[in-house]
């Protein structure tokens, strides 16, 4: 894991509210969302897309990684002025982040990246996670995970 400055971006997509406990129990709102939007071209109709990547934004954390949170899966856009019906927009602020790369067989490699991040969090690793807005960028080489951290005081 390295610390990087993540630039601000705007994502338009479909949202669910869930928790890690709910996902682990097989109720799977997140899995259902990915089944709906994880197909090639799922966001081709979104106007003003900046690239072909798929973005997953984790936000509105209730209580760290143990509580509920909202996930928006969609496309990065220049403007949310003309959103397709049923979609929401979320602004991902520019913040320092821990960056993890998931390469190899998905979704296993991505789950491994999140498990490394959870271990960092549970062990009190520095820098500490901010639990504001986290991001996955799904691209041709794999997935990059950006977990917001508190700015260094040094």
GUDRENLO-984689 format. One record per residue: z, y negated, x negated of N, C-alpha, C in turn. Coordinates in steps of 0.05 Angstrom, whole numbers, plus 5000, padded with zeros to 4 digits. Atoms other than C-alpha are relative to their C-alpha. Layout:
<nodes>
+------+------+------+------+------+------+------+------+------+
:  n_z :  n_y :  n_x : ca_z : ca_y : ca_x :  c_z :  c_y :  c_x :
+------+------+------+------+------+------+------+------+------+
:    Z :    Y :    X :    Z :    Y :    X :    Z :    Y :    X :
...
+------+------+------+------+------+------+------+------+------+
</nodes>
This chain:
<nodes>
+------+------+------+------+------+------+------+------+------+
:  n_z :  n_y :  n_x : ca_z : ca_y : ca_x :  c_z :  c_y :  c_x :
+------+------+------+------+------+------+------+------+------+
: 5000 : 5024 : 4983 : 5000 : 5000 : 5000 : 5000 : 4975 : 4982 :
: 5000 : 5025 : 5014 : 4983 : 4931 : 4976 : 5004 : 4978 : 5021 :
: 4997 : 5022 : 4983 : 4999 : 4863 : 5005 : 4975 : 4982 : 4998 :
: 5024 : 5017 : 5000 : 4938 : 4822 : 5026 : 5004 : 4979 : 5022 :
: 5000 : 5020 : 4979 : 4927 : 4759 : 5067 : 4977 : 5007 : 5019 :
: 5019 : 4993 : 4979 : 4892 : 4779 : 5131 : 4990 : 4975 : 5013 :
: 5010 : 5024 : 4986 : 4846 : 4725 : 5160 : 5004 : 5003 : 5030 :
: 4998 : 5000 : 4971 : 4852 : 4705 : 5233 : 4974 : 5010 : 5012 :
: 5023 : 4992 : 4986 : 4805 : 4737 : 5282 : 5007 : 5002 : 5030 :
: 4997 : 4997 : 4971 : 4794 : 4743 : 5357 : 4987 : 5026 : 5008 :
: 5010 : 4974 : 4991 : 4785 : 4811 : 5390 : 4999 : 5001 : 5030 :
: 5003 : 4996 : 4972 : 4759 : 4825 : 5459 : 4997 : 5030 : 5005 :
: 5001 : 4971 : 4995 : 4770 : 4895 : 5488 : 5017 : 5008 : 5023 :
: 4984 : 4989 : 4979 : 4809 : 4940 : 5533 : 5028 : 5006 : 4990 :
: 4972 : 4999 : 5009 : 4885 : 4943 : 5532 : 5016 : 5022 : 5016 :
: 4980 : 4982 : 4988 : 4941 : 4993 : 5546 : 5027 : 4992 : 4988 :
: 4973 : 5003 : 5010 : 5016 : 4988 : 5540 : 5012 : 5028 : 4997 :
: 4991 : 4973 : 5006 : 5049 : 5049 : 5509 : 5023 : 4999 : 4980 :
: 4979 : 4998 : 5021 : 5101 : 5073 : 5458 : 4994 : 5025 : 4984 :
: 5005 : 4975 : 5016 : 5101 : 5124 : 5402 : 5013 : 5024 : 5013 :
: 4987 : 4977 : 4987 : 5150 : 5167 : 5442 : 4982 : 5010 : 5023 :
: 5018 : 4992 : 4978 : 5103 : 5166 : 5502 : 4976 : 5015 : 4990 :
: 5023 : 4987 : 5011 : 5044 : 5184 : 5459 : 5007 : 5028 : 4990 :
: 4991 : 4975 : 5010 : 5083 : 5240 : 5426 : 5006 : 5021 : 5021 :
: 4994 : 4982 : 4977 : 5102 : 5269 : 5494 : 4975 : 5009 : 5014 :
: 5025 : 4992 : 4989 : 5029 : 5277 : 5510 : 4991 : 4985 : 5025 :
: 5009 : 5015 : 4977 : 5025 : 5225 : 5565 : 4976 : 4983 : 4993 :
: 5025 : 5008 : 5012 : 4972 : 5194 : 5520 : 4984 : 4977 : 5011 :
: 5016 : 5023 : 4991 : 4951 : 5126 : 5547 : 4981 : 4991 : 4978 :
: 5017 : 5008 : 5023 : 4925 : 5110 : 5477 : 4977 : 5019 : 4996 :
: 5021 : 4980 : 5003 : 4886 : 5175 : 5472 : 4979 : 4996 : 5022 :
: 5018 : 5005 : 4978 : 4856 : 5160 : 5541 : 4983 : 4975 : 4995 :
: 5014 : 5025 : 5007 : 4837 : 5090 : 5518 : 4978 : 5006 : 4980 :
: 5020 : 4993 : 5021 : 4803 : 5117 : 5455 : 4978 : 5018 : 5011 :
: 5021 : 4983 : 4989 : 4766 : 5169 : 5496 : 4980 : 4983 : 5015 :
: 5018 : 5018 : 4985 : 4738 : 5112 : 5538 : 4984 : 4982 : 4982 :
: 5013 : 5021 : 5016 : 4721 : 5063 : 5483 : 4991 : 5009 : 4972 :
: 5006 : 4990 : 5026 : 4713 : 5106 : 5421 : 4972 : 5012 : 4996 :
: 5027 : 4989 : 5002 : 4641 : 5124 : 5434 : 4981 : 4979 : 4988 :
: 5018 : 5019 : 5012 : 4583 : 5092 : 5396 : 4988 : 4981 : 5021 :
: 5012 : 5020 : 4983 : 4559 : 5028 : 5428 : 5018 : 4991 : 5023 :
: 4982 : 5007 : 4979 : 4621 : 5020 : 5472 : 5003 : 4970 : 5004 :
: 4997 : 5029 : 4998 : 4623 : 4945 : 5457 : 4974 : 4985 : 4995 :
: 5026 : 5013 : 5005 : 4549 : 4931 : 5449 : 4995 : 4978 : 5020 :
: 5005 : 5021 : 4979 : 4551 : 4889 : 5513 : 5019 : 4976 : 4997 :
: 4981 : 5023 : 5004 : 4607 : 4843 : 5486 : 4985 : 4978 : 4986 :
: 5015 : 5022 : 5012 : 4575 : 4775 : 5472 : 5015 : 4988 : 4976 :
: 4989 : 5014 : 5023 : 4586 : 4740 : 5405 : 5014 : 5018 : 4979 :
: 4987 : 4982 : 5019 : 4607 : 4802 : 5365 : 4993 : 4991 : 4971 :
: 5005 : 5008 : 5028 : 4614 : 4788 : 5290 : 4991 : 5023 : 4983 :
: 5008 : 4977 : 5016 : 4601 : 4859 : 5266 : 5000 : 5025 : 5018 :
: 5002 : 4975 : 4985 : 4594 : 4932 : 5287 : 5027 : 5015 : 5000 :
: 4975 : 4986 : 5002 : 4666 : 4951 : 5271 : 5015 : 5001 : 5027 :
: 4982 : 4998 : 4977 : 4717 : 4973 : 5323 : 5027 : 4992 : 4990 :
: 4974 : 5010 : 5008 : 4784 : 4938 : 5321 : 5021 : 5009 : 5020 :
: 4977 : 4993 : 4983 : 4851 : 4962 : 5347 : 5023 : 4981 : 4992 :
: 4978 : 5019 : 5005 : 4904 : 4908 : 5354 : 5025 : 5010 : 5013 :
: 4974 : 4992 : 4990 : 4977 : 4927 : 5362 : 5017 : 4975 : 5001 :
: 4985 : 5025 : 4997 : 5019 : 4871 : 5390 : 5021 : 5002 : 5022 :
: 4978 : 5001 : 4980 : 5076 : 4851 : 5437 : 5020 : 5023 : 4997 :
: 4981 : 4979 : 5005 : 5124 : 4898 : 5403 : 5027 : 4994 : 5013 :
: 4974 : 5003 : 4986 : 5187 : 4909 : 5444 : 5023 : 5002 : 4980 :
: 4978 : 4996 : 5019 : 5231 : 4935 : 5387 : 4990 : 5017 : 4977 :
: 5010 : 4985 : 5023 : 5196 : 4955 : 5323 : 4982 : 5023 : 5009 :
: 5018 : 4978 : 4993 : 5159 : 5021 : 5322 : 5012 : 5021 : 5019 :
: 4988 : 4981 : 4981 : 5208 : 5055 : 5369 : 4997 : 4992 : 5029 :
: 5003 : 5009 : 4972 : 5195 : 5012 : 5431 : 4971 : 4999 : 5008 :
: 5027 : 5002 : 4989 : 5135 : 4996 : 5474 : 4985 : 4978 : 4985 :
: 5018 : 5019 : 5012 : 5075 : 4957 : 5448 : 4974 : 5000 : 5015 :
: 5026 : 5002 : 4987 : 5007 : 4935 : 5472 : 4978 : 5005 : 4979 :
: 5023 : 4995 : 5017 : 4942 : 4961 : 5441 : 4975 : 4990 : 5014 :
: 5026 : 5009 : 4990 : 4875 : 4925 : 5450 : 4980 : 5012 : 4981 :
: 5021 : 4989 : 5017 : 4815 : 4964 : 5425 : 4974 : 4986 : 5009 :
: 5024 : 5015 : 4993 : 4751 : 4924 : 5421 : 4984 : 4991 : 4976 :
: 5018 : 5011 : 5020 : 4704 : 4881 : 5380 : 5010 : 4972 : 4992 :
: 4994 : 5027 : 5010 : 4716 : 4819 : 5337 : 4977 : 4982 : 5010 :
: 5020 : 5019 : 4988 : 4681 : 4759 : 5369 : 5005 : 4972 : 4990 :
: 4998 : 5029 : 5007 : 4667 : 4686 : 5354 : 5015 : 4985 : 5021 :
: 4988 : 5014 : 4978 : 4691 : 4664 : 5423 : 5004 : 5020 : 5023 :
: 4995 : 4983 : 4977 : 4721 : 4696 : 5485 : 4992 : 4986 : 5026 :
: 5008 : 5015 : 4977 : 4686 : 4649 : 5532 : 4987 : 5017 : 5021 :
: 5014 : 4984 : 4981 : 4644 : 4703 : 5565 : 5009 : 5030 : 4997 :
: 4990 : 4973 : 5002 : 4687 : 4766 : 5568 : 4989 : 5018 : 5022 :
: 5008 : 4981 : 4979 : 4661 : 4827 : 5604 : 5024 : 5006 : 5019 :
: 4979 : 4994 : 4980 : 4700 : 4846 : 5667 : 5018 : 5023 : 4990 :
: 4981 : 4979 : 5007 : 4763 : 4886 : 5655 : 5010 : 4999 : 4971 :
: 4992 : 5002 : 5028 : 4770 : 4863 : 5583 : 5019 : 4976 : 4996 :
: 4982 : 5021 : 5007 : 4823 : 4819 : 5551 : 4993 : 4990 : 4972 :
: 5004 : 5010 : 5027 : 4823 : 4775 : 5489 : 5027 : 4997 : 4987 :
: 4975 : 5004 : 5015 : 4876 : 4774 : 5435 : 4993 : 4987 : 4973 :
: 5003 : 5014 : 5025 : 4881 : 4727 : 5376 : 5018 : 5014 : 4979 :
: 4985 : 4987 : 5022 : 4902 : 4762 : 5311 : 5004 : 4979 : 4979 :
: 4995 : 5023 : 5019 : 4936 : 4709 : 5268 : 4996 : 5008 : 4971 :
: 5002 : 4996 : 5029 : 4925 : 4701 : 5194 : 5029 : 5003 : 4989 :
: 4973 : 4994 : 5010 : 4986 : 4732 : 5161 : 4999 : 5018 : 4976 :
: 4999 : 4980 : 5021 : 5006 : 4771 : 5099 : 5005 : 5028 : 5013 :
: 4999 : 4973 : 4990 : 4999 : 4846 : 5111 : 5001 : 5021 : 4979 :
: 5003 : 4976 : 5016 : 5010 : 4913 : 5080 : 4973 : 5013 : 5008 :
: 5025 : 4987 : 4994 : 4941 : 4945 : 5075 : 5000 : 5029 : 4991 :
: 5003 : 4972 : 5005 : 4931 : 5020 : 5079 : 4972 : 5008 : 5007 :
: 5027 : 4990 : 4995 : 4865 : 5056 : 5075 : 5001 : 5029 : 5009 :
: 5002 : 4973 : 4990 : 4851 : 5118 : 5116 : 4971 : 5009 : 4995 :
: 5026 : 4989 : 5006 : 4793 : 5157 : 5087 : 5001 : 5030 : 5003 :
: 5001 : 4971 : 4996 : 4771 : 5228 : 5101 : 4998 : 5006 : 5030 :
: 5003 : 4990 : 4973 : 4774 : 5268 : 5165 : 5018 : 4984 : 5019 :
: 4985 : 5015 : 4980 : 4795 : 5226 : 5225 : 5003 : 5017 : 5025 :
: 4979 : 5020 : 5001 : 4840 : 5222 : 5263 : 5023 : 5007 : 4980 :
: 4979 : 4992 : 5018 : 4883 : 5260 : 5212 : 5006 : 4980 : 4978 :
: 4996 : 5019 : 5021 : 4873 : 5210 : 5156 : 5013 : 4975 : 5010 :
: 4988 : 5024 : 4989 : 4892 : 5153 : 5202 : 5029 : 5005 : 5007 :
: 4972 : 4992 : 4994 : 4955 : 5189 : 5226 : 5016 : 5000 : 4974 :
: 4986 : 5000 : 5026 : 4974 : 5200 : 5153 : 5006 : 4972 : 4990 :
: 4996 : 5028 : 5008 : 4966 : 5125 : 5139 : 5023 : 4988 : 5016 :
: 4978 : 5011 : 4983 : 5011 : 5107 : 5198 : 5027 : 5013 : 4993 :
: 4975 : 4987 : 5008 : 5063 : 5159 : 5176 : 5010 : 4989 : 4974 :
: 4991 : 5014 : 5024 : 5065 : 5127 : 5107 : 5012 : 4973 : 5007 :
: 4990 : 5026 : 4991 : 5075 : 5060 : 5141 : 5027 : 5003 : 5013 :
: 4974 : 4996 : 4986 : 5131 : 5087 : 5186 : 5022 : 5008 : 4980 :
: 4981 : 4992 : 5020 : 5165 : 5118 : 5125 : 5009 : 4975 : 4984 :
: 4994 : 5026 : 5014 : 5161 : 5050 : 5089 : 5020 : 4984 : 5017 :
: 4984 : 5015 : 4981 : 5192 : 5018 : 5151 : 5028 : 5011 : 5002 :
: 4975 : 4987 : 4996 : 5247 : 5069 : 5161 : 5018 : 4999 : 4975 :
: 4985 : 5000 : 5025 : 5267 : 5068 : 5087 : 5009 : 4972 : 4992 :
: 4992 : 5027 : 5007 : 5276 : 4992 : 5088 : 4982 : 4989 : 4978 :
: 5018 : 5009 : 5021 : 5216 : 4982 : 5042 : 4994 : 4971 : 5001 :
: 5008 : 5028 : 5001 : 5195 : 4914 : 5019 : 4971 : 4997 : 4993 :
: 4989 : 5019 : 4980 : 5164 : 4872 : 5043 : 5004 : 5013 : 5027 :
: 4995 : 4988 : 4973 : 5192 : 4887 : 5112 : 4978 : 4992 : 5020 :
: 5020 : 5005 : 4979 : 5145 : 4893 : 5171 : 5011 : 4978 : 5019 :
: 4993 : 5021 : 4981 : 5144 : 4834 : 5219 : 4999 : 5008 : 5029 :
: 5004 : 4991 : 4973 : 5123 : 4873 : 5281 : 4991 : 4977 : 5019 :
: 5013 : 5021 : 4984 : 5081 : 4815 : 5306 : 4974 : 5010 : 5010 :
: 5027 : 4990 : 4992 : 5008 : 4836 : 5306 : 4989 : 5016 : 4977 :
: 5012 : 4982 : 5020 : 4981 : 4896 : 5268 : 4971 : 5006 : 5008 :
: 5029 : 4997 : 4995 : 4908 : 4915 : 5262 : 4989 : 5025 : 4986 :
: 5017 : 4979 : 5013 : 4862 : 4975 : 5249 : 4972 : 4990 : 5001 :
: 5029 : 5006 : 5000 : 4791 : 4962 : 5228 : 4985 : 5026 : 4994 :
: 5015 : 4975 : 5001 : 4747 : 5023 : 5241 : 4971 : 4993 : 4991 :
: 5026 : 5006 : 5011 : 4684 : 5021 : 5198 : 4987 : 5025 : 4989 :
: 5015 : 4976 : 5009 : 4633 : 5068 : 5167 : 5015 : 5017 : 4979 :
: 4986 : 4985 : 5021 : 4678 : 5087 : 5108 : 5027 : 5012 : 5009 :
: 4974 : 4991 : 4991 : 4741 : 5100 : 5149 : 5014 : 4979 : 5016 :
: 4984 : 5019 : 4986 : 4797 : 5057 : 5175 : 5018 : 4986 : 4981 :
: 4981 : 5016 : 5015 : 4836 : 5000 : 5144 : 5022 : 4992 : 5019 :
: 4977 : 5008 : 4984 : 4906 : 4988 : 5172 : 5014 : 4976 : 4987 :
: 4986 : 5025 : 5009 : 4938 : 4919 : 5166 : 5025 : 4996 : 5016 :
: 4974 : 5004 : 4986 : 5012 : 4915 : 5183 : 5012 : 4974 : 4991 :
: 4988 : 5026 : 5006 : 5041 : 4845 : 5187 : 5027 : 5003 : 4987 :
: 4974 : 5000 : 5014 : 5098 : 4832 : 5139 : 5011 : 4971 : 5000 :
: 4989 : 5027 : 5003 : 5146 : 4774 : 5130 : 4991 : 4988 : 4974 :
: 5009 : 5013 : 5025 : 5121 : 4724 : 5079 : 5022 : 5002 : 4978 :
: 4982 : 4999 : 5023 : 5153 : 4729 : 5010 : 5014 : 4973 : 4997 :
: 4985 : 5024 : 5004 : 5207 : 4678 : 4997 : 5000 : 4990 : 4971 :
: 5001 : 5007 : 5028 : 5192 : 4676 : 4923 : 4980 : 4981 : 4994 :
+------+------+------+------+------+------+------+------+------+
</nodes>
